[in-house]
Amino acid sequence: MINVFTGEGHGKSPAAIGEALQRAAAGDRVVIIQFLKGKGVIESEMISRLEPELKIFRFEKTDVKFDDLPDSRKEEETINIRNGINFAKKVISTGGCDLLVLDEILGIADNGIISIEELEEILKTAPEHMDIILTGITLDDRILAISDHVSSITARK
């Protein structure tokens, strides 16, 4: 099952993390890979208490969000992000979890770090037992076509 949280509104990542917490509480193995987030929540003591059921990974080295970096630093972070993408491929190929959250993976595609075709191929290789959640503002029609459920988050006020 591929679920997507998309749209201009705030709350896509919290919705995905909330789903991840529910699944971990039910005993599922959950892996969250965050992209474009700056420091995020990875070093929180509370997060470490959720292991081994829930594991969060970030491959970026800066505390600054990707969009706020100067171009010279974006190149370096792009390499780190590609490492995160390769890790996601490994998790999928080994069936290493029951739920994989790729937080802001759609933003990675928007930034040209991963192509929609590459993302499609990654998703199509997922084992049947693994659910995947994608988040990001823009949803390409090709990803929409292979998704099972899409929630569009909009700001109303």
Buried (B, 14 or more C-beta within 10 A) or exposed (E): EBBBBBBEEEBBBEBBBEBBBEBBEEEBBBBBBBBBBBEBBBEEEEBEEBEEBBBBBBBBEBEEBBEEBEEEBBEEBBEBBBEBBEBBBEBBEEEBBBBBBBBBBBBBBBBEBBEEEBBBEBBEEBEEEBBBBBBBBEBBEEBEEEBEEBBEBEEEE
